[in-house]
Amino acid sequence: MPNILDPMYWIGPQGLFASAVLPTILAIVYVETGLLFPLLPGESLLFTGGLLAAHGTLDIWVLAPAVALTAILGDQTGYFIGRRIGPALFKKEDSRFFKQHHVTESHAFFEKYGPAAIILARFMPFVRTFTPVVAGVSYMRYPVYLAFDIVGGVLWGGGVTVAGYFLGNIPFIHQNLEKIVLAILFVSMIPAFIATGRAYLKRRRAAKDDKEQLTVAD
């Protein structure tokens, strides 16, 4: 698992697709944002792509717009997947790999935070993969979704890539690239850990309250 989360595994000098860096970056961005597969590098991949552009491997004027556009197209795919499978999800029973409360909690979160969630989710691993689907499941008005998704795609896809490009000329960044990529990966995971922890504690408290109520009733 750590290998596929490491951008160097894909596009580094000895990477799996070192000879096709740009297509690989775009393919990973599309799969992560549009095909419901979150276990891929996100910010760390874009930052590394920007670093490579700073050293002449890629053209930043091609890379940044291409990543932003691909991120937007990926989210559109996720949205329409949600529109397609939404009704079935709300009727699906719990199983080992599916829990109904995940869908209902995501729906409640999306209803509460609305368009802002589309932009913020871009910077949260796992969340950015499933937010478009939840938007589709929720039947959010498509023009509103598209407008905020474009903003999020440009800020995330273009912004992180450009940040890597400008920081790539700093010797310290270049010399400590592996550590910086790991740090970006860790920091980007923090919101997901916090959200998961809060949801878990909320379910524990709800289960405890239900148990106490049953005890009192007996």
Backbone as CSV, one residue per row, in Angstrom:
resi,resn,N_x,N_y,N_z,CA_x,CA_y,CA_z,C_x,C_y,C_z
1,MET,0.805,-1.217,0.000,0.000,0.000,0.000,0.844,1.276,0.000
2,PRO,1.905,1.368,0.843,2.704,2.600,0.809,3.268,2.905,-0.564
3,ASN,3.580,1.873,-1.345,4.161,2.104,-2.664,3.222,2.887,-3.571
4,ILE,1.953,2.490,-3.635,1.044,3.149,-4.566,0.659,4.537,-4.085
5,LEU,0.889,4.856,-2.814,0.628,6.202,-2.309,1.829,7.122,-2.483
6,ASP,2.936,6.550,-2.911,4.165,7.317,-3.115,4.242,7.745,-4.581
7,PRO,4.230,9.053,-4.852,4.283,9.492,-6.258,5.531,9.024,-6.977
8,MET,6.635,8.846,-6.240,7.865,8.385,-6.873,7.725,6.961,-7.421
9,TYR,6.831,6.194,-6.838,6.575,4.840,-7.331,6.024,4.885,-8.757
10,TRP,5.294,5.979,-9.055,4.667,6.117,-10.365,5.505,6.936,-11.342
11,ILE,6.018,8.104,-10.892,6.621,9.045,-11.845,8.057,9.429,-11.487
12,GLY,8.649,8.788,-10.482,10.030,9.081,-10.133,10.989,8.600,-11.209
13,PRO,12.280,8.918,-11.084,13.268,8.498,-12.094,13.261,6.999,-12.353
14,GLN,12.990,6.227,-11.298,12.907,4.770,-11.448,11.460,4.291,-11.322
15,GLY,10.538,5.183,-11.509,9.126,4.872,-11.315,8.548,3.968,-12.374
16,LEU,7.355,3.494,-12.103,6.687,2.548,-12.986,6.423,3.152,-14.364
17,PHE,6.114,4.469,-14.385,5.809,5.139,-15.659,6.686,6.375,-15.821
18,ALA,7.962,6.216,-15.565,8.892,7.340,-15.639,8.989,7.921,-17.039
19,SER,8.660,7.133,-18.041,8.766,7.610,-19.427,7.484,8.283,-19.912
20,ALA,6.437,8.271,-19.086,5.159,8.886,-19.469,4.586,9.618,-18.266
21,VAL,5.319,10.635,-17.813,4.963,11.297,-16.557,3.623,12.018,-16.648
22,LEU,3.450,12.852,-17.656,2.215,13.637,-17.757,0.976,12.758,-17.897
23,PRO,0.947,11.777,-18.831,-0.236,10.916,-18.922,-0.512,10.159,-17.626
24,THR,0.553,9.777,-16.915,0.376,9.046,-15.658,-0.270,9.926,-14.598
25,ILE,0.210,11.161,-14.483,-0.380,12.089,-13.515,-1.856,12.295,-13.817
26,LEU,-2.183,12.536,-15.065,-3.570,12.788,-15.444,-4.442,11.551,-15.216
27,ALA,-3.900,10.380,-15.516,-4.662,9.144,-15.319,-4.954,8.916,-13.838
28,ILE,-3.955,9.152,-12.982,-4.142,8.951,-11.540,-5.163,9.946,-10.995
29,VAL,-5.065,11.195,-11.429,-6.020,12.212,-10.979,-7.436,11.824,-11.389
30,TYR,-7.599,11.347,-12.610,-8.939,10.981,-13.080,-9.492,9.778,-12.320
31,VAL,-8.659,8.770,-12.126,-9.113,7.569,-11.414,-9.494,7.904,-9.976
32,GLU,-8.669,8.719,-9.313,-8.946,9.041,-7.914,-10.205,9.880,-7.766
33,THR,-10.435,10.805,-8.679,-11.569,11.715,-8.541,-12.843,11.205,-9.211
34,GLY,-12.714,10.298,-10.172,-13.895,9.908,-10.921,-14.302,8.458,-10.870
35,LEU,-13.383,7.569,-10.502,-13.683,6.141,-10.590,-13.706,5.447,-9.240
36,LEU,-13.914,6.219,-8.159,-14.151,5.675,-6.817,-12.999,4.829,-6.301
37,PHE,-11.776,5.212,-6.622,-10.601,4.502,-6.114,-9.708,5.504,-5.403
38,PRO,-9.853,5.649,-4.067,-9.149,6.715,-3.345,-7.711,6.405,-2.957
39,LEU,-7.283,5.157,-3.107,-5.960,4.774,-2.616,-4.873,5.074,-3.636
40,LEU,-4.732,6.355,-3.944,-3.713,6.828,-4.881,-3.164,8.145,-4.352
41,PRO,-1.954,8.523,-4.760,-1.407,9.807,-4.283,-2.224,10.973,-4.810
42,GLY,-2.419,11.981,-3.985,-3.192,13.149,-4.371,-2.340,14.394,-4.413
43,GLU,-2.366,15.184,-3.295,-1.557,16.404,-3.227,-0.076,16.120,-3.458
44,SER,0.400,15.002,-2.907,1.821,14.672,-3.061,2.187,14.444,-4.520
45,LEU,1.266,13.863,-5.299,1.514,13.647,-6.728,1.569,14.975,-7.469
46,LEU,0.625,15.873,-7.178,0.588,17.167,-7.858,1.804,18.009,-7.495
47,PHE,2.164,17.981,-6.209,3.327,18.739,-5.755,4.591,18.222,-6.433
48,THR,4.711,16.904,-6.519,5.875,16.303,-7.177,5.893,16.642,-8.663
49,GLY,4.714,16.643,-9.287,4.644,17.039,-10.693,5.134,18.462,-10.889
50,GLY,4.748,19.355,-9.968,5.235,20.730,-10.036,6.734,20.812,-9.868
51,LEU,7.281,20.000,-8.964,8.733,19.966,-8.779,9.441,19.511,-10.050
52,LEU,8.904,18.484,-10.691,9.505,17.993,-11.931,9.438,19.058,-13.028
53,ALA,8.343,19.812,-13.042,8.223,20.896,-14.026,9.257,21.979,-13.763
54,ALA,9.540,22.240,-12.488,10.537,23.249,-12.141,11.924,22.855,-12.623
55,HIS,12.158,21.554,-12.772,13.469,21.083,-13.225,13.466,20.688,-14.694
56,GLY,12.401,21.080,-15.418,12.396,20.917,-16.867,11.836,19.624,-17.393
57,THR,11.406,18.726,-16.505,10.856,17.456,-16.973,9.501,17.649,-17.639
58,LEU,8.721,18.599,-17.137,7.391,18.895,-17.661,7.261,20.387,-17.915
59,ASP,6.266,20.757,-18.693,5.952,22.157,-18.950,4.820,22.565,-18.019
60,ILE,5.075,23.473,-17.076,4.069,23.856,-16.093,2.838,24.464,-16.754
61,TRP,3.010,25.124,-17.921,1.882,25.748,-18.607,0.970,24.708,-19.246
62,VAL,1.471,23.515,-19.408,0.647,22.394,-19.874,0.135,21.586,-18.685
63,LEU,1.028,21.332,-17.740,0.702,20.474,-16.606,-0.437,21.024,-15.759
64,ALA,-0.321,22.268,-15.301,-1.308,22.822,-14.367,-2.717,22.874,-14.967
65,PRO,-2.902,23.438,-16.174,-4.258,23.429,-16.748,-4.776,22.019,-17.011
66,ALA,-3.885,21.113,-17.447,-4.317,19.748,-17.745,-4.788,19.032,-16.487
67,VAL,-4.064,19.222,-15.377,-4.459,18.598,-14.117,-5.792,19.163,-13.641
68,ALA,-5.939,20.488,-13.703,-7.194,21.111,-13.268,-8.374,20.599,-14.092
69,LEU,-8.201,20.529,-15.405,-9.267,20.063,-16.288,-9.602,18.593,-16.012
70,THR,-8.575,17.780,-15.829,-8.793,16.361,-15.551,-9.508,16.167,-14.224
71,ALA,-9.130,16.956,-13.211,-9.793,16.865,-11.911,-11.273,17.213,-12.026
72,ILE,-11.590,18.213,-12.832,-12.987,18.608,-13.034,-13.757,17.505,-13.769
73,LEU,-13.150,16.957,-14.819,-13.802,15.882,-15.568,-14.010,14.648,-14.697
74,GLY,-13.031,14.345,-13.832,-13.178,13.214,-12.929,-14.362,13.392,-11.999
75,ASP,-14.506,14.589,-11.441,-15.619,14.857,-10.543,-16.965,14.773,-11.270
76,GLN,-16.994,15.187,-12.532,-18.242,15.075,-13.286,-18.640,13.606,-13.443
77,THR,-17.645,12.771,-13.666,-17.909,11.340,-13.771,-18.489,10.816,-12.464
78,GLY,-17.865,11.203,-11.333,-18.361,10.773,-10.031,-19.777,11.247,-9.767
79,TYR,-20.065,12.474,-10.163,-21.402,13.039,-9.948,-22.461,12.209,-10.670
80,PHE,-22.204,11.887,-11.918,-23.215,11.154,-12.688,-23.283,9.687,-12.276
81,ILE,-22.193,9.148,-11.737,-22.271,7.819,-11.129,-23.231,7.867,-9.941
82,GLY,-23.102,8.933,-9.131,-24.002,9.093,-7.994,-25.450,9.239,-8.423
83,ARG,-25.690,10.015,-9.466,-27.060,10.171,-9.973,-27.631,8.822,-10.418
84,ARG,-26.741,7.990,-10.945,-27.194,6.698,-11.485,-27.472,5.681,-10.377
85,ILE,-26.570,5.614,-9.396,-26.682,4.569,-8.366,-27.345,5.061,-7.090
86,GLY,-27.649,6.351,-6.994,-28.185,6.922,-5.765,-29.391,6.207,-5.198
87,PRO,-30.471,6.053,-5.970,-31.653,5.391,-5.427,-31.377,3.992,-4.899
88,ALA,-30.511,3.243,-5.582,-30.194,1.883,-5.131,-29.436,1.895,-3.811
89,LEU,-28.539,2.885,-3.623,-27.764,2.954,-2.389,-28.666,3.185,-1.177
90,PHE,-29.656,4.062,-1.322,-30.517,4.368,-0.199,-31.431,3.196,0.170
91,LYS,-31.559,2.228,-0.723,-32.379,1.057,-0.442,-31.544,-0.163,-0.069
92,LYS,-30.230,-0.059,-0.212,-29.351,-1.204,0.005,-29.237,-1.539,1.490
93,GLU,-29.244,-2.827,1.814,-29.101,-3.263,3.194,-27.621,-3.331,3.579
94,ASP,-27.351,-3.283,4.899,-25.973,-3.349,5.384,-25.340,-4.700,5.053
95,SER,-24.045,-4.638,4.755,-23.275,-5.851,4.520,-21.882,-5.647,5.104
96,ARG,-21.011,-6.587,4.875,-19.657,-6.484,5.423,-18.923,-5.286,4.853
97,PHE,-19.139,-4.984,3.602,-18.398,-3.910,2.929,-19.240,-2.652,2.707
98,PHE,-20.463,-2.678,3.158,-21.316,-1.497,2.975,-22.158,-1.271,4.217
99,LYS,-22.166,-0.035,4.691,-22.988,0.343,5.833,-23.882,1.514,5.422
100,GLN,-25.167,1.350,5.635,-26.119,2.376,5.222,-25.838,3.715,5.885
101,HIS,-25.340,3.686,7.138,-25.134,4.954,7.840,-24.065,5.814,7.172
102,HIS,-23.140,5.183,6.435,-22.127,5.977,5.723,-22.799,6.860,4.666
103,VAL,-23.791,6.308,3.992,-24.490,7.072,2.968,-25.328,8.177,3.599
104,THR,-26.071,7.837,4.642,-26.941,8.834,5.273,-26.135,9.938,5.943
105,GLU,-25.001,9.596,6.572,-24.162,10.612,7.204,-23.545,11.526,6.156
106,SER,-23.095,10.950,5.049,-22.522,11.759,3.974,-23.577,12.680,3.379
107,HIS,-24.762,12.156,3.234,-25.850,12.971,2.692,-26.162,14.146,3.626
108,ALA,-26.203,13.872,4.937,-26.475,14.927,5.919,-25.377,15.989,5.895
109,PHE,-24.112,15.536,5.789,-22.988,16.472,5.730,-23.102,17.363,4.499
110,PHE,-23.443,16.756,3.384,-23.532,17.508,2.139,-24.678,18.502,2.184
111,GLU,-25.811,18.091,2.786,-26.947,18.992,2.914,-26.599,20.184,3.810
112,LYS,-25.771,19.950,4.825,-25.428,21.008,5.775,-24.456,22.009,5.171
113,TYR,-23.410,21.514,4.513,-22.343,22.401,4.051,-22.468,22.787,2.570
114,GLY,-23.275,22.031,1.826,-23.595,22.414,0.459,-22.390,22.648,-0.435
115,PRO,-22.431,23.723,-1.237,-21.385,23.990,-2.235,-19.981,24.096,-1.649
116,ALA,-19.867,24.632,-0.415,-18.539,24.770,0.176,-17.862,23.413,0.324
117,ALA,-18.661,22.365,0.544,-18.094,21.024,0.710,-17.392,20.556,-0.561
118,ILE,-17.895,20.996,-1.707,-17.291,20.580,-2.973,-15.863,21.103,-3.085
119,ILE,-15.674,22.362,-2.684,-14.337,22.967,-2.759,-13.424,22.394,-1.683
120,LEU,-13.908,22.339,-0.434,-13.081,21.864,0.673,-12.704,20.398,0.503
121,ALA,-13.619,19.601,-0.047,-13.359,18.172,-0.206,-12.182,17.897,-1.123
122,ARG,-11.894,18.822,-2.027,-10.768,18.643,-2.945,-9.457,18.412,-2.190
123,PHE,-9.326,19.000,-1.028,-8.075,18.951,-0.288,-8.078,17.876,0.789
124,MET,-9.043,16.958,0.732,-9.139,15.889,1.723,-9.126,14.529,1.036
125,PRO,-8.055,13.743,1.236,-8.017,12.400,0.635,-9.244,11.584,1.036
126,PHE,-9.639,10.667,0.182,-10.818,9.833,0.359,-12.095,10.660,0.194
127,VAL,-12.204,11.772,0.928,-13.410,12.595,0.850,-13.599,13.122,-0.562
128,ARG,-12.507,13.579,-1.212,-12.652,14.140,-2.557,-13.088,13.075,-3.559
129,THR,-12.815,11.798,-3.259,-13.224,10.735,-4.169,-14.730,10.524,-4.131
130,PHE,-15.314,10.624,-2.938,-16.721,10.259,-2.788,-17.679,11.444,-2.739
131,THR,-17.163,12.659,-2.528,-18.050,13.828,-2.493,-18.830,14.005,-3.799
132,PRO,-18.211,13.870,-4.975,-19.002,13.994,-6.207,-20.131,12.977,-6.288
133,VAL,-19.860,11.759,-5.806,-20.887,10.723,-5.829,-22.042,11.108,-4.912
134,VAL,-21.703,11.608,-3.703,-22.736,12.031,-2.762,-23.535,13.196,-3.335
135,ALA,-22.857,14.101,-4.041,-23.564,15.210,-4.688,-24.565,14.683,-5.706
136,GLY,-24.164,13.660,-6.444,-25.075,13.050,-7.405,-26.212,12.316,-6.727
137,VAL,-25.881,11.576,-5.669,-26.907,10.861,-4.906,-27.923,11.849,-4.344
138,SER,-27.444,13.021,-3.898,-28.306,14.035,-3.302,-29.084,14.836,-4.342
139,TYR,-28.811,14.562,-5.621,-29.460,15.295,-6.704,-29.258,16.806,-6.553
140,MET,-28.020,17.179,-6.196,-27.705,18.602,-6.151,-27.860,19.186,-7.553
141,ARG,-28.370,20.409,-7.637,-28.575,21.041,-8.940,-27.249,21.102,-9.694
142,TYR,-27.262,20.558,-10.909,-26.015,20.392,-11.646,-25.304,21.704,-11.957
143,PRO,-25.979,22.784,-12.367,-25.246,24.031,-12.630,-24.495,24.545,-11.406
144,VAL,-25.112,24.413,-10.224,-24.443,24.848,-8.989,-23.248,23.957,-8.714
145,TYR,-23.449,22.651,-8.831,-22.352,21.711,-8.603,-21.188,21.979,-9.555
146,LEU,-21.497,22.152,-10.832,-20.460,22.365,-11.835,-19.658,23.631,-11.543
147,ALA,-20.355,24.709,-11.176,-19.665,25.977,-10.921,-18.670,25.848,-9.774
148,PHE,-19.095,25.260,-8.661,-18.203,25.136,-7.511,-17.133,24.068,-7.738
149,ASP,-17.462,23.076,-8.551,-16.466,22.053,-8.856,-15.339,22.618,-9.706
150,ILE,-15.667,23.523,-10.608,-14.631,24.169,-11.424,-13.693,24.972,-10.535
151,VAL,-14.275,25.710,-9.586,-13.441,26.479,-8.643,-12.526,25.548,-7.856
152,GLY,-13.088,24.473,-7.312,-12.287,23.527,-6.541,-11.221,22.849,-7.378
153,GLY,-11.574,22.485,-8.610,-10.613,21.821,-9.484,-9.432,22.701,-9.826
154,VAL,-9.697,23.985,-10.054,-8.618,24.924,-10.375,-7.743,25.174,-9.152
155,LEU,-8.371,25.376,-7.990,-7.607,25.639,-6.765,-6.738,24.448,-6.385
156,TRP,-7.314,23.257,-6.483,-6.572,22.056,-6.087,-5.613,21.603,-7.183
157,GLY,-6.153,21.315,-8.351,-5.324,20.783,-9.434,-4.254,21.751,-9.892
158,GLY,-4.661,22.986,-10.138,-3.687,23.979,-10.583,-2.865,24.542,-9.448
159,GLY,-3.526,24.819,-8.314,-2.841,25.473,-7.191,-1.725,24.657,-6.589
160,VAL,-1.989,23.390,-6.279,-0.964,22.539,-5.661,0.181,22.293,-6.629
161,THR,-0.154,22.129,-7.905,0.885,21.904,-8.917,1.793,23.125,-9.052
162,VAL,1.202,24.304,-9.108,1.990,25.538,-9.216,2.825,25.765,-7.967
163,ALA,2.271,25.421,-6.800,3.038,25.543,-5.550,4.291,24.679,-5.611
164,GLY,4.149,23.452,-6.098,5.315,22.581,-6.250,6.320,23.142,-7.234
165,TYR,5.816,23.794,-8.275,6.709,24.374,-9.289,7.581,25.483,-8.703
166,PHE,6.969,26.400,-7.969,7.739,27.524,-7.428,8.634,27.109,-6.268
167,LEU,8.183,26.142,-5.485,9.019,25.676,-4.380,10.127,24.741,-4.855
168,GLY,9.964,24.222,-6.083,10.951,23.271,-6.600,12.313,23.872,-6.831
169,ASN,12.400,25.199,-6.929,13.695,25.846,-7.145,14.438,26.139,-5.850
170,ILE,13.836,25.805,-4.726,14.492,25.996,-3.430,15.348,24.769,-3.133
171,PRO,16.662,24.929,-2.937,17.540,23.775,-2.728,17.089,22.846,-1.608
172,PHE,16.618,23.410,-0.501,16.193,22.577,0.622,15.045,21.663,0.218
173,ILE,14.109,22.184,-0.568,12.976,21.383,-1.021,13.458,20.241,-1.900
174,HIS,14.353,20.559,-2.811,14.873,19.546,-3.736,15.649,18.461,-3.000
175,GLN,16.422,18.844,-2.004,17.253,17.885,-1.282,16.461,17.012,-0.317
176,ASN,15.274,17.470,0.079,14.475,16.715,1.047,13.112,16.346,0.460
177,LEU,13.093,16.063,-0.830,11.843,15.821,-1.528,11.051,14.672,-0.911
178,GLU,11.720,13.563,-0.623,11.000,12.390,-0.100,10.316,12.704,1.228
179,LYS,11.036,13.397,2.113,10.457,13.744,3.411,9.296,14.718,3.252
180,ILE,9.430,15.651,2.327,8.370,16.644,2.112,7.123,15.979,1.548
181,VAL,7.292,15.050,0.623,6.157,14.337,0.053,5.423,13.554,1.138
182,LEU,6.193,12.886,2.004,5.585,12.140,3.108,4.841,13.081,4.058
183,ALA,5.421,14.249,4.303,4.776,15.233,5.188,3.468,15.727,4.585
184,ILE,3.482,16.001,3.288,2.256,16.446,2.613,1.183,15.368,2.700
185,LEU,1.585,14.123,2.464,0.646,13.010,2.541,0.037,12.909,3.931
186,PHE,0.891,13.031,4.972,0.401,12.925,6.353,-0.547,14.066,6.695
187,VAL,-0.149,15.280,6.366,-0.982,16.447,6.690,-2.322,16.380,5.959
188,SER,-2.296,15.957,4.706,-3.531,15.892,3.940,-4.487,14.829,4.471
189,MET,-3.938,13.846,5.212,-4.770,12.791,5.771,-5.431,13.193,7.083
190,ILE,-4.905,14.221,7.745,-5.411,14.593,9.071,-6.911,14.877,9.076
191,PRO,-7.439,15.694,8.136,-8.891,15.935,8.161,-9.717,14.660,8.053
192,ALA,-9.257,13.712,7.233,-9.995,12.455,7.089,-9.978,11.674,8.391
193,PHE,-8.814,11.660,9.087,-8.726,10.960,10.375,-9.668,11.601,11.394
194,ILE,-9.689,12.928,11.422,-10.541,13.638,12.380,-12.018,13.346,12.109
195,ALA,-12.409,13.425,10.838,-13.805,13.173,10.475,-14.210,11.742,10.819
196,THR,-13.317,10.793,10.554,-13.614,9.391,10.869,-13.754,9.193,12.369
197,GLY,-12.851,9.811,13.135,-12.900,9.694,14.594,-14.174,10.283,15.165
198,ARG,-14.566,11.437,14.678,-15.793,12.079,15.165,-17.016,11.244,14.839
199,ALA,-17.055,10.700,13.629,-18.194,9.864,13.246,-18.271,8.613,14.108
200,TYR,-17.115,8.032,14.405,-17.071,6.828,15.244,-17.563,7.126,16.657
201,LEU,-17.076,8.234,17.239,-17.506,8.604,18.582,-18.998,8.934,18.626
202,LYS,-19.485,9.560,17.577,-20.909,9.887,17.512,-21.750,8.622,17.508
203,ARG,-21.322,7.624,16.730,-22.068,6.363,16.696,-21.982,5.640,18.035
204,ARG,-20.818,5.712,18.694,-20.668,5.083,20.011,-21.604,5.725,21.025
205,ARG,-21.673,7.069,21.017,-22.557,7.753,21.954,-24.019,7.420,21.682
206,ALA,-24.386,7.356,20.391,-25.762,7.025,20.035,-26.116,5.611,20.484
207,ALA,-25.172,4.675,20.283,-25.416,3.295,20.704,-25.542,3.197,22.222
208,LYS,-24.706,3.960,22.933,-24.754,3.960,24.403,-26.082,4.529,24.895
209,ASP,-26.539,5.616,24.281,-27.815,6.227,24.673,-28.975,5.264,24.435
210,ASP,-28.925,4.569,23.302,-29.987,3.608,23.000,-30.004,2.484,24.030
211,LYS,-28.795,2.035,24.425,-28.704,0.962,25.402,-29.239,1.403,26.762
212,GLU,-28.917,2.633,27.153,-29.408,3.163,28.435,-30.922,3.298,28.426
213,GLN,-31.466,3.749,27.290,-32.913,3.891,27.188,-33.614,2.555,27.300
214,LEU,-33.002,1.498,26.701,-33.587,0.164,26.797,-33.515,-0.355,28.225
215,THR,-32.418,-0.033,28.925,-32.263,-0.464,30.312,-33.316,0.175,31.210
216,VAL,-33.544,1.490,30.999,-34.553,2.206,31.778,-35.944,1.651,31.496
217,ALA,-36.210,1.346,30.234,-37.520,0.820,29.851,-37.781,-0.541,30.493
218,ASP,-36.705,-1.357,30.604,-36.863,-2.684,31.237,-37.141,-2.513,32.738
